[in-house]
Amino acid sequence: TGNLYIPNSVTGMGTAVFENCTNLNGWLDYADNMTTVPDYTFHNCNNLHGNIVLPPKVATVGHYAFQNDYNFDGQLHIQGNVWFIGAHAFEHCHRLNGNLDLHTVTRLSEYSFNDCPGFNGQLILSGSLENVPTFCFNNCYRLSGTLNIPRADFIGANAFQNCSGFTALSLPNTLQHIDNDAFQGCFNMRGDLRIPASVWIGDRAFRDCRGFNGRLYLPNNLTDIRYAAFWECNNLSGDLVFPAGLQKIGQEAFVNCYHLTGNVRIPAAVREIGYHTFWQCMDLESFTFDSGSQLTTIGEGAWANCYSLKYIDMLGCQPLTASVISRNVTGSPFTLAYPYTLVYLPNGTNKSKIRQGDVNFVVDGQCDNFVVYDTHEKYKGNRGCDYYIKHAFTAANANYTRTFSGTDAMTLFLPYPTTLPAGMTAYELKNMKRAGGESQFVFSPLPSSATLDANKAYVVRVTDGGSHNLPEMHNVVVPLTPALASTAVLGTADNNWQFNGTTQFIPNVLAASMKAYNLNAGNTWLPVTTANTNGHIHSFRGFLTSPTGMAPAKSFVM
């Protein structure tokens, strides 16, 4: 029992000389003239406490040397030039604390500091470190600050798993390999996730690293994004950009990465997209496969629960060989993709594979069931759905989900031509005039039998006091979405005022900068202003603008 004092006259010891001395319950004073701590020397001396001080002449710490010595409750002081630390050397030393200064160590071993949650300072690594081996710092969750790895070629499996105290990550340009689970559970790291060029990334390498709140920079030479590599990295933001040579995007690689944004391009070299790859990537807006795509395999539900997805453009791909194409059937690449997402299937895809009743699939320029959702409970908080028609097609059946009722006038701007039901009247803008001190916009009614053009703004009214839906249209051409400026109908010869329309939501700041006016209750046009942050332009609506910067008025009467 008591302290363990090894006098300076001792210059060498054999393997495991104090192993399992569990009654030693004091502190350890290690001989100054020792050059190594041999394998198993203090293995299971689990009642020693205080600091571990390695004298200046110690150069190596052997395998299992201090494993399971979980009552050392001081700090680890490496006073000299320790260059090697063996496998499991300090594993389960739960109460060692302070900084973990390894600036002299050029070679670590697997499990060297596994499960040492007491270290609560910085981890200081050598600029000459060879590798960070398997489970080396696993579960050291109180290490803090930036994890700076100045040099390493290889980061092993689970090397930093659950090191949740680190707040930033800096990886070296020498790095070539990040193995499975290497940073899994490092959920407090902030900022960008920058992975150097030529790095191979293993399964779950960054799973649950949900603290990263900047951009994701993938290696330029990356060819394979493996299983669940970025699962639950749900605060990564900015556009998702893939390197040109990427060949595989693995199963569940980006599950719940719901702040990644942008119109994603899938490089032509990609051959495989896995099961639930982009599950719940709620801010991604479109996917386009590059021309000459080599894609052969798409897993079930690759785009499941991608709430903001406007379209998936697969015209660059070879015909799909999926056994079923549906949003509602197990086994389809599009299972749980929402119905407002327009899917351009590769030309030549077997149309009979599309499940009867499924909507918004286009193949060979034809869509059997084109449905325009005015709103949808899953789309951006039930706001207006966005439709961008990238490729023109013919819709065998076309429907719009909006119901028209009430006595006030409303606006309409559809991506396909339509007629109106009996009991409704459409109006075109003719001009603007001043009368009785008021500015008035003059709209002229169309005949009841008229067909309203695609991508043209109209005012419509219910004239019979009823409630109406637009009729289903058959074999209508759905043209490309035009530039917003080209939708304008002039209200005045001097171009001070014009009537526009949109099939896409226009947010508050942009609408206000356009000096846009919405048609509101009481047949009054009211300006969108940043003072009211709820103001916006709903999709499939017409609106007035002042493109020349005409001084805005509080309102206009229709």
C-alpha positions in Angstrom: 0.0 0.0 0.0 1.0 3.7 0.0 3.3 5.5 -2.4 5.4 3.8 -5.1 8.9 5.3 -5.1 11.4 4.1 -7.6 14.8 5.5 -6.8 17.1 7.1 -9.3 19.5 4.3 -9.0 17.1 2.2 -11.0 18.0 2.4 -14.8 15.9 -0.4 -16.1 12.9 -2.6 -15.4 11.3 -5.7 -17.0 7.9 -6.0 -18.4 4.8 -5.9 -16.0 6.9 -5.6 -12.8 4.0 -3.7 -10.9 1.1 -5.1 -12.9 -2.1 -5.6 -10.8 -0.6 -3.9 -7.7 -4.0 -2.7 -6.9 -3.4 -1.9 -3.2 -0.8 0.8 -4.0 -2.9 3.9 -3.1 -0.5 6.8 -3.0 1.4 8.6 -5.6 4.0 7.5 -8.2 7.6 8.8 -8.2 9.4 7.4 -11.3 13.2 7.0 -11.5 14.9 9.9 -13.2 17.4 7.7 -15.0 14.8 5.4 -16.7 14.6 5.7 -20.5 11.4 3.8 -21.0 8.2 2.8 -19.3 8.1 -0.9 -20.3 5.0 -2.8 -21.4 2.4 -3.4 -18.7 4.6 -1.7 -16.0 1.7 -0.2 -14.1 -1.2 -2.0 -15.7 -4.2 -2.2 -13.4 -2.5 -0.2 -10.6 -5.9 1.4 -10.3 -5.6 3.0 -6.9 -2.5 5.1 -7.5 -3.4 8.8 -7.7 -1.9 12.2 -8.3 0.2 13.2 -11.3 2.1 11.0 -13.8 5.5 12.6 -14.3 7.7 11.1 -17.0 11.3 12.3 -16.3 13.4 13.9 -19.1 15.3 10.7 -20.1 12.1 8.7 -20.8 11.7 8.3 -24.6 9.1 5.6 -24.9 6.0 4.5 -23.0 5.2 0.8 -23.6 2.0 -1.0 -24.5 -0.6 -1.1 -21.7 1.9 0.7 -19.4 -0.8 2.7 -17.5 -4.0 1.0 -18.7 -6.9 1.0 -16.2 -5.1 3.3 -13.7 -8.3 5.3 -13.4 -7.6 7.0 -10.1 -4.6 9.1 -11.2 -6.3 12.4 -10.6 -3.6 14.9 -11.6 -1.9 15.8 -14.8 0.3 14.0 -17.3 3.7 15.7 -17.4 6.0 14.6 -20.2 9.2 16.4 -19.2 11.5 15.2 -21.9 11.4 13.8 -25.4 8.9 11.0 -25.4 8.6 10.1 -29.1 6.6 6.8 -28.8 3.5 5.9 -26.8 2.3 2.3 -27.1 -1.0 0.6 -27.6 -3.5 1.1 -24.8 -0.8 2.9 -22.8 -3.2 5.3 -20.9 -6.5 3.7 -21.8 -9.2 4.2 -19.1 -7.1 6.7 -17.1 -10.4 8.4 -16.5 -9.3 11.2 -14.1 -6.1 12.5 -15.6 -6.8 16.1 -16.4 -5.5 19.4 -17.8 -3.8 19.7 -21.2 -2.7 16.7 -23.1 0.7 17.9 -24.4 2.1 15.4 -26.9 4.2 17.9 -28.9 7.3 15.6 -28.8 5.4 12.4 -29.7 5.9 11.4 -33.4 4.3 8.0 -33.1 1.1 7.1 -31.3 -0.5 3.7 -31.1 -4.0 2.3 -31.2 -6.1 3.0 -28.1 -3.2 5.1 -26.6 -5.6 7.5 -24.8 -8.9 5.7 -25.4 -11.6 6.7 -22.8 -9.6 9.4 -21.0 -12.5 11.8 -20.4 -10.7 13.7 -17.6 -8.4 15.7 -19.9 -10.1 19.1 -20.0 -7.5 21.3 -21.7 -6.0 21.4 -25.2 -4.6 18.5 -27.2 -1.2 19.5 -28.5 0.1 17.3 -31.3 3.5 17.1 -32.9 4.2 18.7 -36.3 6.0 15.4 -37.1 3.3 13.0 -36.1 3.0 10.0 -38.4 -0.6 8.9 -37.9 -3.5 9.1 -35.4 -4.3 5.4 -34.9 -7.5 3.6 -34.3 -9.4 4.7 -31.1 -6.4 6.8 -30.1 -8.5 9.6 -28.4 -11.9 8.0 -28.5 -14.2 9.3 -25.8 -11.8 12.1 -24.6 -14.9 14.3 -24.6 -13.5 17.1 -22.3 -10.5 18.0 -24.5 -11.3 21.5 -25.7 -10.5 24.3 -28.1 -9.4 23.7 -31.7 -8.4 20.2 -32.7 -5.3 21.1 -34.7 -3.6 18.2 -36.4 -0.5 19.8 -37.9 0.6 16.7 -39.7 -0.6 13.1 -40.3 -1.1 10.9 -43.2 -3.8 8.7 -41.7 -6.5 9.2 -39.1 -7.7 5.8 -37.9 -11.1 4.4 -37.2 -12.8 6.0 -34.2 -9.7 8.0 -33.5 -11.6 11.1 -32.2 -15.0 9.5 -31.8 -17.2 11.4 -29.2 -14.6 14.1 -28.6 -17.4 16.5 -28.2 -15.4 19.2 -26.4 -13.5 20.4 -29.5 -14.9 23.6 -31.0 -13.0 23.6 -34.3 -11.1 21.3 -36.6 -7.9 21.9 -38.6 -6.7 19.1 -40.9 -3.3 18.9 -42.5 -2.6 19.0 -46.2 -0.6 15.8 -45.8 -3.7 13.8 -44.9 -4.6 11.0 -47.2 -7.1 8.8 -45.2 -9.9 9.4 -42.7 -11.1 6.0 -41.5 -14.5 4.9 -40.3 -16.1 6.8 -37.4 -13.0 8.9 -37.1 -14.8 12.1 -35.9 -18.2 10.6 -35.2 -20.0 12.5 -32.4 -17.7 15.6 -32.4 -20.8 17.7 -32.2 -19.5 21.0 -30.9 -17.0 21.7 -33.8 -18.0 25.0 -35.5 -17.2 26.8 -38.7 -16.4 25.3 -42.1 -15.6 21.6 -42.6 -12.6 21.6 -44.9 -11.3 18.3 -46.0 -7.9 18.5 -47.9 -7.3 17.3 -51.4 -6.8 13.6 -52.1 -8.4 12.4 -48.8 -10.3 9.1 -48.7 -13.3 9.4 -46.2 -14.6 6.3 -44.5 -18.1 5.2 -43.3 -19.6 7.6 -40.7 -16.4 9.6 -40.6 -18.2 12.8 -39.6 -21.5 11.4 -38.4 -23.3 13.5 -35.9 -20.9 16.4 -36.3 -23.9 18.7 -36.0 -21.9 21.8 -34.8 -20.3 22.6 -38.1 -22.2 25.7 -39.3 -20.2 26.8 -42.3 -19.5 25.4 -45.7 -18.6 21.8 -46.6 -15.5 21.6 -48.8 -15.0 18.2 -50.2 -11.6 17.0 -51.6 -11.1 17.7 -55.3 -10.0 14.2 -55.9 -12.7 12.4 -53.9 -14.2 9.5 -55.7 -16.4 7.9 -53.0 -18.6 9.3 -50.3 -19.2 6.4 -48.1 -22.1 5.2 -45.8 -23.4 7.9 -43.5 -20.2 9.9 -43.9 -22.0 13.2 -43.0 -25.1 11.8 -41.3 -26.7 14.5 -39.0 -24.3 17.2 -40.0 -27.4 19.3 -39.8 -25.9 22.8 -39.4 -23.6 22.7 -42.4 -24.8 25.5 -44.6 -24.2 26.9 -48.1 -24.4 25.1 -51.4 -23.6 21.4 -51.7 -20.8 21.0 -54.3 -19.5 17.7 -55.5 -16.0 17.2 -57.1 -16.0 16.3 -60.8 -14.4 12.9 -60.4 -16.9 11.6 -57.8 -18.1 8.1 -58.6 -20.3 7.1 -55.7 -22.5 8.8 -53.1 -23.2 6.2 -50.5 -26.2 5.1 -48.5 -27.5 7.7 -46.0 -24.4 9.9 -46.7 -26.2 13.2 -46.0 -29.2 12.2 -43.8 -30.6 15.2 -42.0 -28.2 17.7 -43.5 -31.1 20.0 -43.7 -29.3 23.4 -43.9 -27.3 22.5 -47.0 -28.6 24.6 -49.9 -28.4 25.1 -53.6 -29.1 23.6 -57.0 -27.0 20.5 -56.8 -25.1 19.1 -59.9 -24.4 15.4 -60.0 -21.1 14.9 -61.9 -21.2 12.6 -64.9 -18.8 10.1 -63.3 -21.3 9.2 -60.5 -22.4 5.6 -61.0 -24.3 5.0 -57.8 -26.5 6.9 -55.4 -27.4 4.9 -52.3 -30.5 4.3 -50.1 -31.8 7.4 -48.5 -28.7 9.3 -49.5 -30.3 12.8 -49.2 -33.0 11.9 -46.6 -34.4 15.1 -45.2 -32.0 17.6 -46.8 -34.8 20.1 -46.5 -33.1 23.2 -48.1 -31.7 21.7 -51.3 -33.7 23.1 -54.2 -32.9 21.0 -57.3 -30.7 18.2 -58.6 -29.3 18.1 -62.2 -27.3 15.2 -63.6 -24.6 16.3 -65.9 -24.8 15.2 -69.6 -23.3 11.9 -70.3 -24.1 10.6 -66.8 -22.8 7.1 -66.0 -25.4 6.5 -63.3 -26.5 2.9 -63.1 -27.9 2.5 -59.5 -30.2 4.7 -57.3 -31.2 3.4 -53.9 -34.7 3.5 -52.5 -35.9 7.0 -51.3 -32.7 8.8 -52.4 -34.6 12.1 -52.1 -37.0 11.2 -49.3 -38.4 14.2 -47.3 -36.5 16.8 -49.3 -39.2 19.3 -48.6 -37.8 22.2 -50.7 -37.0 20.3 -53.8 -38.4 21.9 -57.0 -37.1 19.4 -59.6 -34.8 16.5 -60.3 -33.4 16.7 -63.8 -32.2 13.3 -65.1 -32.2 14.0 -68.8 -28.4 13.6 -68.8 -28.8 9.9 -67.6 -29.4 6.6 -69.4 -32.9 5.2 -69.1 -33.8 4.1 -65.6 -34.1 0.4 -65.0 -36.0 0.7 -61.6 -38.8 -1.9 -61.2 -41.2 0.8 -60.1 -41.2 4.6 -60.3 -43.4 6.1 -57.6 -43.4 8.4 -54.6 -45.5 6.1 -52.5 -44.2 2.6 -53.1 -41.3 0.8 -51.4 -38.4 0.1 -53.7 -38.6 3.3 -55.8 -35.7 5.8 -56.0 -38.4 8.5 -55.5 -40.2 6.9 -52.4 -41.2 9.8 -50.1 -40.2 12.5 -52.6 -43.0 15.0 -52.4 -45.6 15.4 -55.2 -44.7 19.0 -56.0 -41.2 18.0 -57.0 -41.1 17.7 -60.8 -39.0 14.8 -62.0 -37.6 14.7 -65.5 -36.9 11.0 -66.1 -34.2 10.0 -68.6 -35.5 9.8 -72.2 -36.3 6.2 -73.1 -37.3 5.2 -69.5 -40.1 2.7 -69.6 -43.2 4.8 -69.0 -45.2 1.7 -67.8 -42.9 1.7 -64.7 -44.5 4.9 -63.4 -47.2 3.9 -60.9 -50.7 4.9 -62.1 -51.9 8.0 -60.3 -48.4 9.3 -59.5 -48.0 12.9 -60.5 -45.3 15.2 -62.0 -43.1 12.6 -63.7 -42.0 13.7 -67.2 -40.6 11.2 -69.7 -39.9 11.8 -73.3 -41.4 15.2 -73.1 -44.8 13.9 -71.8 -46.4 14.1 -68.3 -49.6 12.1 -67.8 -50.5 13.9 -64.6 -49.2 17.5 -64.1 -50.4 19.0 -60.8 -49.6 22.5 -59.7 -49.8 22.7 -55.9 -50.6 26.2 -54.9 -49.5 25.3 -51.4 -48.4 22.1 -49.6 -48.2 21.4 -45.9 -44.6 20.1 -46.3 -43.3 22.9 -48.5 -41.5 25.7 -46.5 -44.1 26.1 -43.8 -47.1 25.8 -46.1 -46.1 28.8 -48.2 -46.6 28.9 -52.0 -44.9 26.0 -53.8 -42.2 27.0 -56.3 -42.4 25.7 -59.9 -39.5 26.2 -62.3 -40.1 24.5 -65.6 -36.6 23.8 -66.9 -37.7 21.7 -69.9 -40.9 22.2 -71.8 -43.3 19.2 -72.0 -46.9 18.3 -72.9 -49.3 17.5 -70.0 -52.0 14.9 -70.8 -53.8 16.2 -67.8 -53.1 19.4 -65.9 -54.6 20.6 -62.6 -54.2 23.4 -60.2 -55.1 22.9 -56.5 -56.2 26.4 -55.6 -59.9 27.2 -54.7 -61.3 30.6 -55.7 -64.1 32.2 -53.6 -65.3 35.5 -52.1 -66.1 38.8 -53.6 -62.7 40.4 -53.9 -60.6 40.1 -57.1 -57.6 37.8 -57.1 -54.6 37.3 -59.4 -53.5 34.3 -61.4 -50.3 33.3 -63.2 -50.1 29.6 -64.3 -47.3 27.7 -66.1 -49.9 26.1 -68.5 -52.9 27.5 -70.4 -56.3 27.2 -68.9 -59.9 28.2 -69.2 -62.1 29.4 -66.3 -65.2 27.7 -65.0 -68.6 29.3 -65.4 -69.1 31.8 -62.6 -65.5 33.3 -63.0 -64.2 36.1 -65.2 -60.6 37.0 -66.1 -59.3 40.5 -66.7 -56.2 41.8 -68.6 -54.4 45.0 -67.6 -55.0 47.7 -70.2 -53.7 50.9 -68.7 -53.4 53.1 -65.7 -55.1 56.5 -65.4 -55.8 59.2 -62.8 -59.4 60.1 -62.0 -60.7 62.1 -59.1 -57.2 62.5 -57.7 -56.7 58.7 -57.5 -54.4 56.4 -59.6 -56.5 53.6 -61.1 -55.5 50.5 -62.9 -57.9 49.6 -65.7 -58.5 45.9 -66.4 -60.7 44.7 -69.2 -62.7 41.4 -69.0 -62.0 38.5 -71.4 -64.8 36.5 -73.0 -66.0 33.6 -70.9 -64.8 31.2 -73.5 -61.3 32.6 -73.6 -58.2 30.5 -72.8 -55.7 32.2 -70.5 -52.1 32.0 -71.7 -49.4 30.2 -69.8 -47.0 32.5 -67.9 -49.2 35.6 -68.2 -50.7 37.5 -65.3 -54.5 38.0 -65.0 -56.9 39.4 -62.5 -59.8 37.0 -61.8 -63.1 37.3 -60.0 -65.8 35.0 -58.8 -69.0 36.5 -60.3 -71.7 34.1 -59.1 -70.9 34.0 -55.4 -69.8 30.4 -55.5 -66.6 28.5 -54.9 -64.6 27.3 -57.8 -61.6 25.3 -58.9 -60.1 25.6 -62.4 -61.0 22.8 -64.8 -58.6 20.0 -65.7 -56.9 20.8 -68.9 -55.9 18.1 -71.5 -52.9 17.9 -73.8 -51.6 21.3 -73.0 -48.0 22.5 -73.6 -46.1 23.6 -70.4 -43.4 26.0 -71.7 -40.1 26.9 -70.1 -40.4 29.3 -67.1 -39.6 32.7 -68.6 -37.4 35.4 -67.0 -39.4 37.4 -64.6 -39.0 40.7 -66.6 -40.4 39.1 -69.7 -43.7 38.4 -68.0 -44.5 42.1 -67.7 -47.5 43.8 -69.3 -47.1 47.6 -69.4 -49.6 49.6 -67.6 -48.3 53.0 -68.8 -46.4 54.0 -71.9 -43.5 55.4 -69.9 -43.0 52.0 -68.3 -43.5 53.4 -64.8 -45.9 50.6 -64.0 -46.3 47.1 -65.2 -48.2 43.9 -64.3 -45.9 40.8 -63.7 -46.4 37.3 -62.6 -44.4 34.4 -61.1 -44.6 30.7 -60.5 -42.0 31.1 -57.7 -42.2 32.7 -54.3 -40.5 36.1 -54.1 -39.3 36.8 -50.6 -39.8 40.1 -48.7 -36.6 41.9 -49.3 -36.5 41.2 -53.1 -40.2 42.0 -53.5 -39.7 45.3 -51.7 -36.7 46.2 -53.8 -38.8 45.7 -56.9 -41.4 48.1 -55.6 -44.0 45.4 -55.9 -47.6 45.7 -55.0 -50.0 42.8 -54.1 -53.7 42.8 -54.7 -55.2 42.7 -51.3 -58.6 42.7 -49.6 -60.9 45.4 -50.8 -59.5 45.4 -54.3 -56.6 47.6 -53.2 -53.0 47.2 -54.3 -50.7 47.5 -51.3 -46.8 47.8 -51.4 -44.5 45.1 -50.1 -42.2 46.8 -47.6 -39.4 45.5 -45.3 -41.2 47.1 -42.4 -43.7 44.2 -42.6 -41.4 41.2 -42.9 -44.4 39.0 -43.7 -44.9 40.7 -47.0 -44.0 38.6 -50.1 -45.2 37.6 -53.6 -46.9 34.3 -53.5 -46.2 31.9 -56.4 -48.9 31.7 -59.2 -49.9 35.3 -58.5 -49.7 38.5 -60.5 -48.3 41.7 -59.0 -47.7 45.4 -60.0 -44.2 46.8 -60.0 -42.5 50.1 -60.6 -39.4 49.2 -62.6 -38.4 52.8 -63.2 -38.4 53.6 -59.5 -41.6 55.6 -59.5 -42.3 56.9 -56.0 -44.4 54.3 -54.3 -47.9 55.2 -53.1 -49.6 53.8 -50.0 -52.1 52.1 -52.2 -53.9 52.0 -55.5 -57.5 51.3 -56.2 -58.5 48.7 -58.8 
